[in-house]
Amino acid sequence: MTHTIPRVMATQATLDLLQILHEKHGPLIFFQSGGCCDGSAPMCYPSGEFAISDTDVHLGDLDGTPFYMGAEQYEYWKHTQLIIDVVNGNGGMFSLENGSGKRFLTRSRLFTDDEWASIEQQGKT
């Protein structure tokens, strides 16, 4: 049996904030911003309010909330696992946590050689 290595995971603080946002806004979606207005923050939107393109990459789900990244940015980040966390501060101006006193933050770590070999073997590169 092969263990699937998640490309994106959430801290408990993230799961707690997602629960609050889900109760207030309904189904949600994440998109890892690649810069511009809100830097490179993970952005949380109501499902259906952010257009996902055919070139965007679905990295996984955080407690049922899909998490996407643009294909070009993915090429730079594909060797890393994203860990979505929450810290004090202001969220991205278009992200749902804005105004809560909390903001989502992406932490990352490189996959180990063994993890990367397993990902490649699963054809998920």
NUNU-142783 format. One record per residue (C-alpha): x, y, z; residue in three letters. Coordinates in steps of 0.05 Angstrom, whole numbers, padded with zeros to 5 digits, always signed. Example, Ala and Ser with C-alpha at 12.3 -4.5 7.8 and 13.67 -1.06 7.14 Angstrom:
residues 2
+00246-00090+00156Ala;+00273-00021+00143Ser;
This chain:
residues 125
+00000+00000+00000Met;+00029+00067-00021Thr;+00021+00126+00026His;-00004+00189-00009Thr;+00037+00250+00012Ile;-00006+00312+00015Pro;+00018+00372-00025Arg;-00021+00419+00020Val;-00040+00413+00093Met;-00071+00457+00146Ala;-00054+00473+00218Thr;-00109+00467+00271Gln;-00113+00543+00272Ala;-00128+00542+00198Thr;-00181+00489+00206Leu;-00214+00529+00262Asp;-00216+00593+00220Leu;-00242+00555+00160Leu;-00299+00528+00202Gln;-00318+00599+00222Ile;-00314+00624+00150Leu;-00353+00564+00124His;-00409+00576+00174Glu;-00412+00649+00153Lys;-00402+00642+00077His;-00418+00570+00058Gly;-00372+00528+00014Pro;-00303+00558+00005Leu;-00243+00554-00042Ile;-00169+00571-00034Phe;-00123+00599-00087Phe;-00049+00610-00073Gln;-00036+00680-00097Ser;+00027+00689-00137Gly;+00038+00762-00121Gly;+00008+00828-00144Cys;-00039+00863-00097Cys;-00037+00816-00037Asp;+00032+00786-00044Gly;+00037+00711-00043Ser;-00017+00698+00008Ala;-00066+00640+00006Pro;-00132+00672-00012Met;-00199+00644+00012Cys;-00262+00658-00028Tyr;-00334+00635-00028Pro;-00339+00576-00076Ser;-00357+00600-00145Gly;-00331+00671-00135Glu;-00262+00657-00161Phe;-00255+00629-00231Ala;-00210+00568-00234Ile;-00179+00558-00302Ser;-00161+00493-00338Asp;-00087+00508-00324Thr;-00095+00516-00248Asp;-00070+00458-00207Val;-00112+00427-00152His;-00063+00412-00096Leu;-00113+00379-00049Gly;-00168+00396+00000Asp;-00165+00427+00069Leu;-00223+00397+00109Asp;-00264+00395+00045Gly;-00241+00463+00018Thr;-00205+00456-00049Pro;-00137+00489-00055Phe;-00110+00512-00123Tyr;-00048+00545-00151Met;-00033+00571-00220Gly;+00007+00524-00265Ala;+00067+00571-00274Glu;+00074+00582-00200Gln;+00065+00507-00188Tyr;+00127+00493-00230Glu;+00168+00532-00179Tyr;+00133+00501-00118Trp;+00121+00429-00140Lys;+00178+00403-00097His;+00148+00433-00034Thr;+00092+00416+00013Gln;+00050+00476+00032Leu;+00028+00483+00104Ile;-00028+00534+00110Ile;-00027+00569+00178Asp;-00061+00627+00212Val;-00026+00686+00245Val;-00049+00752+00275Asn;-00055+00808+00225Gly;-00097+00832+00166Asn;-00116+00783+00112Gly;-00112+00797+00038Gly;-00161+00851+00018Met;-00202+00803-00024Phe;-00195+00742+00022Ser;-00252+00724+00069Leu;-00211+00727+00133Glu;-00197+00801+00122Asn;-00224+00840+00181Gly;-00221+00781+00229Ser;-00154+00801+00259Gly;-00125+00737+00230Lys;-00094+00721+00164Arg;-00075+00658+00127Phe;-00001+00646+00115Leu;+00034+00595+00072Thr;+00093+00558+00103Arg;+00130+00507+00063Ser;+00181+00452+00067Arg;+00217+00414+00012Leu;+00196+00342+00002Phe;+00249+00293+00022Thr;+00282+00252-00033Asp;+00240+00191-00013Asp;+00175+00232-00012Glu;+00191+00261-00081Trp;+00206+00192-00109Ala;+00139+00168-00083Ser;+00103+00228-00113Ile;+00137+00215-00180Glu;+00119+00141-00176Gln;+00046+00160-00165Gln;+00049+00204-00227Gly;+00030+00267-00189Lys;+00085+00314-00212Thr;
